[in-house]
């Protein structure tokens, strides 16, 4: 019974109400790494935690076939919903999932 309630809550989420937002969410989920890894950004090297990834907005717009403005709007919306957390490092954006579980 508890899992059914959780599934109903997920289906009523704003992510499932907007097809473009859902596309952005799934794209982020597929890009997230499942193990901590070193990722080169600019001149330095930083450790990207599990459930996170770095991306340039230009690259994301190419992969998603959207303009850069639309990519930023969708990512900010996911950030406002509390599904991801965005931070910036030089010319890269670090996307971090609030709750990332990988088995």
Backbone bond lengths (Angstrom), bond angles and torsions (degrees), N, CA, C in turn:
res aa  C-N    CA-C-N  psi(-1)  N-CA   C-N-CA  omega(-1)  CA-C   N-CA-C  phi
1 X - - - 1.446 - - 1.524 110.39 -
2 X 1.321 116.73 -38.40 1.457 120.56 -178.62 1.526 111.32 -65.27
3 X 1.339 117.52 -41.48 1.461 119.76 179.45 1.519 111.24 -66.02
4 X 1.315 118.14 -33.83 1.460 120.68 178.00 1.527 110.36 -63.36
5 X 1.307 117.65 -41.45 1.460 121.88 178.74 1.531 109.61 -63.50
6 X 1.310 117.07 -42.89 1.463 120.64 178.84 1.518 109.90 -61.47
7 X 1.328 118.03 -45.40 1.459 121.00 179.84 1.526 111.34 -61.80
8 X 1.317 117.32 -39.67 1.462 120.17 178.42 1.521 111.05 -65.81
9 X 1.333 117.01 -37.87 1.464 120.74 176.66 1.520 110.80 -63.49
10 X 1.315 117.10 -40.46 1.463 121.08 179.23 1.520 110.08 -64.52
11 X 1.329 117.51 -44.74 1.457 120.64 -179.29 1.526 112.83 -64.21
12 X 1.318 116.55 -27.09 1.459 120.09 179.05 1.529 112.00 -87.79
13 X 1.312 117.25 -1.40 1.462 121.81 179.30 1.528 110.48 -65.72
14 X 1.315 116.11 152.06 1.466 121.72 179.92 1.524 111.89 -62.64
15 X 1.319 117.36 -25.42 1.471 120.67 179.63 1.524 110.90 -62.47
16 X 1.317 117.32 -37.76 1.458 121.25 -178.11 1.526 112.65 -83.47
17 X 1.309 117.32 -9.40 1.458 121.34 179.27 1.529 112.19 -86.14
18 X 1.325 116.81 -19.79 1.464 122.47 -176.24 1.527 108.50 -123.73
19 X 1.316 117.77 115.75 1.464 122.12 -175.89 1.531 111.97 -62.30
20 X 1.325 117.42 -38.39 1.460 120.51 -179.46 1.525 111.30 -69.39
21 X 1.319 116.66 -37.81 1.459 120.93 177.13 1.524 110.31 -67.20
22 X 1.318 116.52 -38.39 1.465 121.46 176.69 1.530 110.46 -63.15
23 X 1.324 116.56 -41.95 1.465 121.31 177.99 1.527 110.11 -60.24
24 X 1.324 117.56 -43.87 1.462 121.58 179.08 1.526 111.07 -64.43
25 X 1.331 116.97 -41.55 1.460 121.41 -179.65 1.529 111.07 -63.67
26 X 1.316 116.90 -47.13 1.467 120.64 -179.85 1.523 110.47 -65.29
27 X 1.321 117.29 -39.10 1.472 121.11 178.04 1.523 109.86 -60.01
28 X 1.325 116.45 -44.81 1.470 120.44 178.11 1.521 111.09 -63.42
29 X 1.309 116.36 -43.03 1.460 121.11 -179.48 1.525 111.21 -60.74
30 X 1.318 116.67 -40.82 1.464 120.53 179.64 1.531 112.45 -72.00
31 X 1.317 117.81 -27.28 1.464 121.70 179.86 1.525 112.96 -80.88
32 X 1.330 117.21 -23.68 1.467 120.98 -175.15 1.525 110.72 -63.02
33 X 1.334 115.14 137.71 1.460 118.68 179.41 1.523 110.45 -81.74
34 X 1.319 115.66 152.63 1.462 119.33 -178.81 1.521 112.34 -100.04
35 X 1.339 117.28 -1.43 1.458 121.86 176.03 1.522 108.06 -141.95
36 X 1.340 116.97 149.05 1.463 118.20 177.15 1.520 109.81 -61.22
37 X 1.301 116.21 139.52 1.453 119.65 179.65 1.515 109.99 -146.59
38 X 1.319 115.69 154.92 1.454 120.88 175.61 1.522 107.94 -80.69
39 X 1.293 116.31 133.88 1.453 120.90 -178.73 1.521 107.70 -130.21
40 X 1.289 117.05 129.14 1.458 120.76 -177.51 1.522 109.97 -85.30
41 X 1.307 114.54 122.30 1.465 121.16 177.75 1.522 107.80 -129.25
42 X 1.280 117.30 116.59 1.457 120.21 -179.91 1.510 110.73 66.24
43 X 1.323 116.34 -130.96 1.462 120.51 -177.39 1.523 112.20 -92.96
44 X 1.306 117.42 -20.64 1.458 120.21 -177.89 1.506 112.51 -99.71
45 X 1.302 114.70 178.98 1.462 120.50 177.52 1.523 106.82 -128.37
46 X 1.297 116.94 127.66 1.453 120.04 -179.53 1.514 109.32 -124.35
47 X 1.310 115.72 152.63 1.466 121.88 179.07 1.518 108.08 -86.43
48 X 1.316 115.90 122.47 1.453 121.73 179.08 1.522 107.54 -96.71
49 X 1.336 118.55 120.40 1.464 120.19 -175.79 1.525 113.17 -70.47
50 X 1.306 114.43 165.31 1.467 121.96 177.58 1.529 109.41 -58.86
51 X 1.329 116.18 138.42 1.451 120.79 -179.45 1.517 113.47 83.63
52 X 1.330 116.31 14.41 1.458 121.40 -178.67 1.518 109.89 -129.69
53 X 1.307 115.96 167.09 1.454 121.74 172.62 1.518 109.27 -160.37
54 X 1.315 115.39 161.75 1.457 120.58 176.11 1.521 108.72 -111.27
55 X 1.310 114.96 147.66 1.458 119.55 -179.39 1.521 108.84 -155.03
56 X 1.295 116.24 147.68 1.455 121.18 169.21 1.522 106.68 -90.22
57 X 1.311 116.67 139.50 1.461 120.78 -179.23 1.527 110.21 -59.35
58 X 1.326 117.29 -35.25 1.468 120.64 178.58 1.533 110.67 -61.63
59 X 1.339 116.32 -43.62 1.472 120.50 179.57 1.530 111.02 -66.28
60 X 1.329 116.04 -40.49 1.464 120.14 178.80 1.524 110.66 -63.46
61 X 1.311 116.61 -39.62 1.471 119.07 -179.70 1.519 111.10 -65.96
62 X 1.323 117.18 -34.76 1.460 120.77 176.92 1.529 110.72 -68.01
63 X 1.328 116.63 -46.26 1.465 120.71 -178.25 1.531 112.22 -66.19
64 X 1.318 116.85 -38.15 1.463 120.58 -177.38 1.526 112.65 -89.56
65 X 1.316 115.90 -8.46 1.468 121.94 -179.45 1.537 111.21 61.33
66 X 1.331 115.23 42.29 1.452 124.05 176.78 1.517 108.84 -124.22
67 X 1.321 117.28 165.60 1.455 120.19 171.88 1.527 108.89 -75.33
68 X 1.320 117.20 162.27 1.459 120.92 179.89 1.530 111.35 -61.89
69 X 1.331 116.25 -35.97 1.465 120.30 179.22 1.527 111.50 -63.69
70 X 1.329 116.39 -41.76 1.469 120.44 179.79 1.522 110.17 -66.32
71 X 1.334 117.59 -40.87 1.468 121.12 177.89 1.526 109.47 -59.13
72 X 1.327 116.64 -48.14 1.464 120.00 -179.88 1.526 111.82 -62.26
73 X 1.327 117.78 -40.48 1.470 120.82 178.31 1.518 111.50 -61.83
74 X 1.330 116.69 -46.04 1.473 120.55 -178.39 1.525 111.08 -65.62
75 X 1.330 116.50 -42.88 1.467 119.96 -179.71 1.527 110.74 -66.00
76 X 1.321 116.94 -39.59 1.466 120.11 177.60 1.535 111.03 -65.10
77 X 1.318 116.41 -36.37 1.472 120.53 177.74 1.531 110.10 -64.90
78 X 1.347 116.74 -44.25 1.470 120.04 176.50 1.520 110.68 -61.79
79 X 1.330 116.38 -37.01 1.461 121.62 177.26 1.530 110.21 -64.91
80 X 1.319 117.63 -43.84 1.468 121.86 178.93 1.525 111.86 -63.90
81 X 1.322 116.37 -34.45 1.469 120.44 178.55 1.524 112.07 -74.97
82 X 1.319 117.44 -9.60 1.463 121.26 178.99 1.514 114.06 82.48
83 X 1.316 117.62 15.98 1.464 120.50 -179.71 1.520 111.83 -86.43
84 X 1.313 116.63 -33.95 1.461 121.21 176.88 1.517 108.16 -132.25
85 X 1.326 114.80 166.27 1.457 121.10 173.45 1.520 106.70 -126.37
86 X 1.307 116.79 129.05 1.460 121.21 -178.88 1.520 109.99 -107.34
87 X 1.332 114.73 138.28 1.462 120.62 172.07 1.518 107.17 -142.45
88 X 1.308 116.36 162.01 1.460 120.06 -174.24 1.509 110.77 -119.49
89 X 1.327 115.11 140.40 1.454 123.16 177.98 1.522 106.77 -137.90
90 X 1.325 116.56 107.48 1.476 122.23 -175.23 1.527 109.12 54.47
91 X 1.313 117.71 -121.77 1.468 120.65 -177.69 1.525 111.82 -96.88
92 X 1.319 117.89 4.90 1.460 121.92 179.84 1.526 110.66 -102.60
93 X 1.299 115.35 153.41 1.456 122.08 172.34 1.519 107.32 -109.54
94 X 1.316 116.28 130.90 1.464 120.76 176.44 1.516 107.14 -97.83
95 X 1.323 116.02 122.28 1.455 122.76 177.76 1.522 107.38 -106.26
96 X 1.312 116.13 125.93 1.459 121.72 -177.95 1.518 108.78 -126.99
97 X 1.323 116.87 128.34 1.463 120.42 176.25 1.515 109.35 -77.97
98 X 1.319 116.02 134.67 1.453 121.16 179.85 1.532 110.85 -61.92
99 X 1.301 116.62 -45.50 1.464 121.82 178.97 1.509 108.21 -129.80
100 X 1.328 116.35 103.71 1.456 120.60 -177.50 1.511 108.51 -118.35
101 X 1.320 116.89 119.15 1.462 121.76 178.18 1.516 108.01 -122.75
102 X 1.301 115.90 126.46 1.465 120.88 178.11 1.509 107.58 -130.97
103 X 1.307 116.34 125.67 1.474 120.12 179.89 1.492 110.81 -108.66
